Amino acid sequence: MFRQAELNIPIERVAEALGLRPGLVKDMFYSPERDESEASLHINRSKNVWYDHGSGKGGTNADLVMLVKHCSRHEAYEFLRSLEPAITRDHGVNHVTTPGLIKTLEPDKSIEIKTVRPIQCYYLTKYIASRKIPLDLAKAYCKEVITHSTTKGMNFTHIGFPNNSGGYSLSTPTGFKATTKADISTFNTEGKLSKEPSSKNVAVFEGFFDFLSWQVMQGSKIPTCDIVVLNSVNNLHRALNYIRAHEKATCFLDNDAAGEKCYQGVRDMMKGKETVDMSDLYGEHKDLNEFLQASPGYTPDMKLTPHL
């Protein structure tokens, strides 16, 4: 059936969600079908279509999804629907983000985990590379999680970041986020999930891409201090005892009202002990990963040392 609403989603947003690598010229992207030294895929924003000069293929945003994901047209429309603004509709989850408000991420009971394995899906590896995260680093901390939606009767593939309750924070290139169990993720100085502090200092992150970005900037796969990834600022209360067990907390939280409120919460938890707000480091950007993406010299091909 023809889906006009889905076809009206901006082609540039679809290209970004699919992880297409932008070229040096505006509205040009590198082809997802081959390695090339110059970008050959052009998007036309006014007509909302694309054309690959290297292959002669082109079409609507649905055709682009089918090309990249090797899926049916119906599946392409499902993907496009997930990109609708304000609310991400997928797996029966309504995840609404409103500027200035705390972001919520509740466990989705309609999700059944079918498979957990090392990351291998091209759709995900390409997305990870677009975030400037080396694949071997992502594989060290994340998994590829295939879930089944009981409400839709379909399977979906995600990047899964494990938490302390044995659940996963799920993320896809579409911007969809969910969790199977709400909890924080705490890592020791060996890079292992652990609820026991192993250092006097702790670094606090909202999401796992920011944590991985910090590791890239450190040039190491193994953190130099304890780590807590909240997976949602609403999980801050779950980190109370863990954070308080340290002498210093360094916060890498989002540059928004929720991030500021979260930082104040961490500072209150520390009860006068040293608390550092690092958001000025990436002040022109939303978060640490956006800062990494905009920083020259960092590439997804970087080789990180096991230890600093």
N, C-alpha and C positions, 0 to 999 in steps of 0.2 A: 504494500500500500504506500502511496506517495506521502511523505512526511514533510510538509512545507516548513513547519516550525523548526525541525531539526536542520533542514537545509539552510535556514536563515542564520544559523550560528556563524559568527565571523570566521572566515577561512584562516586568518592569522592565529586565532585562538586555537583552532583545531591543529594547525601545524605545530604550535608550541606544545599542546597537550600530547601530541604524538612523539615529541622529542626530536623533531627535525632540526638539524643544525643550520643556523642562519649563515648566509654568505656575507661577503663584505659589502655587496650592493643591496640597497633596501629592497625588501620583498623577494629576495632570492634565497633559496635554501639548497643545501646539498641533497642530491637524490638519495632516497632510502634504499634504492635497488643496487647501487654500485658505489665503489670508491672513486672519487673524482677530485681533481685539484682545483676546479672552479665550480661554483654552485650553478646548477642548470635548471632547477625547478623554480618556477615563478608563480607567485600568487597575485591575483587581481582582486584587490579589496573591494572595488566598486561593484564588480560583477559577482564577487564571492566564488570564484573558480580558480583553478590552478592548471599549469601546463609544464610538463617536463620536456625541455628542448632536446635533451639527450636521447629520449626514447620515443618522443612523439605522443606520449600519453597525456591525458588531461581529464578534467571533469569537475564535479561538485565536491563539496567537503566529504560527502559520504563515499565517493569514489576514492578520495585520498585515504580515508580510513581503511577501506577495503584493500588498497594497495599496500599500505604499511603493515596492517595487522593480519593480512591474508584471511579475511573473514567474509561472511556472507553480508548481503546488503541489510538484512534484518539486524544482524549483530552490529553493523556499522551505525544504524539508527539508534541502537541501545547505547553505544558509546557516545554518540552526539548528544543524546538526551542527558547523559551524565554531566555534560558541560554547561547545562543551562545555568544562568547566573543566579546568585544569591543562595539557591538551594541545590545541593547535589543529591540527586535521586538515584540511589543504587542500593541493592540488597535490602530494600525496604527501609533505608535510613534517611531521615531528613536532618541534614547537618547545616545549620544556619549560622553564618558569620556576620555579625553586625559590628561596625567600627565602634570601639570604646567599651564593648561588653566582653565579659569573660567568654571564652570559646568553650563549647561543650562537646564532649565525645563520650557517649554512653555505649555500653556493651550492646551489640546487636544480636538478639536471640535468634534471628532468622538465618544466621550464618553458621554453616557446618564446615569445619576444616576437613578437607579430603586428603590433601597431600602437603607435606612439608619437606622441602629438599633444597640443595644448594641453588643459588640463583643461576639460571641458564637461559631463561626466556629472552629472546632478542628485544622484545618490546620493553622489558624492564632494564636490560643492560644498557640500552640506548638512552633510556631516561636517566639512569644513574650517571652515565657519561655526561649528559647535558647539565647535570648539577655539579660537574667537575670533581666527582668522587671516584677515585681509582676502584676498579671492580674488585681487586683482591681485598681492599679495605672493607668494602660493602659486604663481601662474602664472609669476612671475619666476624661481623656482628649481625648480619641480617640473613633471612631465608626467603626463598620463593614459596609462597603459601597459596595453594589452590583451594578455594572454598566453593561450597554449593549454597545457593540461595534457595531456601525452602519456599519463599514467596514467589520467586520467578521461575524456579525449576531450571536454573542455569548455573554453570560453573564460571568462576572468575579467578584471575591470577593477580597476586599482589606482591609487593615487597612487604615482608613481615619482620617487625622488630620485636624481639622477645622481651617480656617483662617479668617481674618478680613472682607473679602468680601463675606462671606457666602459660599465659596468654600472649597475644600478639597485637601490636599496633599495626594496622594495615594501611597501606598507601599505594596509590597508582598514579601514573602520569596524568590522569584526568583531573587530579586534584581531590579525588574521593579519599576520605579517611574514615576509618572505623576501628573498633577494638573488639576483641573477643572476650577479654576480661580487663576491666579498668585497673591499672596499677602503674607504678613507677618502675624504672629499670635502673639498677645500681650496679656499677662495675668497679672491680678493684684494680690495683696497679699492675695486675697480670692480664688485664683485659677480659676477665671472666665475670659473669653475673654472680654477685655475692651480696648478701644483706649485711655482712660484717665489714665495717670500715677497715681499711688497710693503710691509711695515710692520715696525716694531721689536717690536710686540706681537701676540699671537695669543690668540683666545678659543677655548676647547675645549668642545665639546658632544658628548653621547652620541648624540642623535637629531636629525633635522631639524626636528621640531615645536618642540623647545627652541630651536634656532637661529632659527626664524621668530618664536617668541615674544619672543626678545631683540630682534629687529628691530622688532616692534610696540612694545615698551617704549621703544626708542630713537626711534621715530617716523620711521624712515627705511628705504627699500628697500635702500640701499647700506650695507654695514658700515663702521665707523670704523677697523677693524683687520683683520688677516688672520683667517680662520676655518678651523677644522678640525672637521668633523663626523665622529665615529668610525664611526657607523652600527652599531656594536656595540663594547662595551668590549674584546672580544677582538681588535679591530683596532688597539689602542693601539701595538703594536710597529711597525705600518706607518707611524705618524706620528712615529717617533723623530727622523729627520733634519729633518723639517719643523718640529717643535716646538723642537728644539735650535737652529735657525737664528734664533730670536727672543730678545730680551732679557727679555721678560716673558710669562708664560702665565696667563690668567685662566680658571678652570675653572667651568663650569656643569653639573655632573654630578648624577646621580640621588642622592637621599637614601636609599641602601641600602648594603649591604656591598660590592656590586660597584662602586658609584660611589666609595666611600671608597678601595677598593683601587686603582681607576683613578687617583684624584687622587694617591695616594702614588707611583704609577708616573710620572705627569707630573712630580712634584717631583723624583724621582730623575733623570729625563731632563734637567732644567734644570741640574743640577749646581751648586746654590747660587745661581743666578739667581732673580729674583723669581717666585714662584708664588703665586697667590691662589685660595683656595677660596671660591666665592660661594654655597655651598649654604645658609648661614645666612640668606640673603636670602629663601629660600622654605622655611625649615626645617619648617614645619607641613605641607608638601606633598611629594609624591613627587618632583616635578621642576618645572622652570620653566614648562612649559605648564599644569600643574595650578594653579600659582600665578597665572598669567595668567587662567585661566578663573574663578578665585575673586575676581579683583581688579575692583572697580567702576570704571567709566569707560572700560573697553576694550570695543569692539564690533567685529564683523567688517565693519562699514561704515566703519571709520576710514580716512581718506585719509592716506597716508604721503608724505613728500617724497622726491624722488629722492636727495637728499643732506642730511645734517645741516647 
